[in-house]
Amino acid sequence: MKGEWIGLSRSGSNPPAEREIELVCGDSSCAKLNGAKFDAVFTDPPYFGNVQYAELMDFCYVWLRKLLGSEMPEFAKPSTRHENELTGNVNMGRGLDHFTEGISRTIRHAVAKLKPGKPFAFTYHHNQLDAYIPMAVAILDAGLVASASLPCPAEMGASIHINGTGSSVVDTVFVCRSTGSFPKCWLASDAVGVAGIVKRDIDELAAGGLKATQGDIRCVSYGHLTRLAIWHLRTTWNMKRPVKERMKEVQDWLAAFGGVGAVLTSLEKTYSQAQSEQKWLMSGMVEESTEREDEVSF
Ligand SMILES: C[S@@+](CC[C@H](N)C(=O)[O-])C[C@H]1O[C@@H](n2cnc3c(N)ncnc32)[C@H](O)[C@@H]1O
């Protein structure tokens, strides 16, 4: 969007440009969204069960709460755990259908305030294609089309636990709209067609300095398959059915397409000869040595 900026005040602008910002700590599926309709919505939702945010955050929260608990209501509660936290969590009985219902409710809530044709964009990544089904259902429920699924390197700086594993460091940025257009070359009617789209992405990531691993290639493929499932199911989609039925329709479409297996097979050497694990070093990161240093005992 030409001239768009985000912030409280625009640095260097004359006369100074200012805006109102509202930060809310709460469940986004029922947040009060007052005021004018949105020009865009950008979000980074939970990636199903990848991270247990509240369990993890409680370690920091107990300290922050000591400092801020009496002044700020957001820090008053004894824990960050919340009944409406939207994650997959087997122990709490929160499976894929629970996640689907929650993410669908949240996206529909935001999209109800979005101007027609404007972008609803979010990032997503997961090692299993099944974890993309909730996102496809939610986008279809909201009456949107995924007009782009763009691979975007992420994670690396913060997630050293991914190094040496088969996980991906590439998120997909999904851009969804109620109406608009996208390049015809992003459509595919079979696995060979999707493989061609994925191959172009892999080449572009390589040109940008990221050598995609097998895990990365799988995630890039999941993104395109999800986008295409939404495209093909949009005209007959009926969101009034139970969540399990809606999920099954997406799952069946993906299976009939050959799943990710068909795409990876069609990618041939691009996939089979890619590295199976992440092997990168952050700049400034010291590689651990197995040799003992010359040490001083005390
Ligand atoms: C992928 S993370 C986003 C991380 C964020 N982009 C950042 O850089 O800190 C997803 C976030 O959604 C939050 N979340 C989970 N359920 C939610 C809900 N019902 N409403 C609002 N946020 C929720 C999680 O606590 C987590 O912070």
The ligand as an ORCA input file, in Angstrom:
! r2SCAN-3c Opt
* xyz 0 1
  C       3.167    -17.853     16.636
  S       2.917    -17.011     18.155
  C       3.101    -15.352     17.752
  C       4.404    -14.830     18.193
  C       4.584    -13.336     17.892
  N       4.535    -13.092     16.466
  C       5.904    -12.857     18.472
  O       6.815    -12.571     17.702
  O       6.008    -12.796     19.695
  C       1.199    -17.175     18.464
  C       0.707    -16.367     19.662
  O      -0.729    -16.492     19.768
  C      -1.069    -16.464     21.151
  N      -2.442    -16.994     21.322
  C      -2.841    -18.261     21.563
  N      -4.182    -18.333     21.677
  C      -4.653    -17.068     21.517
  C      -5.955    -16.484     21.542
  N      -7.046    -17.219     21.741
  N      -6.045    -15.138     21.341
  C      -4.950    -14.386     21.131
  N      -3.700    -14.884     21.087
  C      -3.549    -16.198     21.282
  C       0.020    -17.298     21.790
  O       0.104    -17.034     23.174
  C       1.265    -16.830     21.013
  O       1.838    -15.727     21.660
*
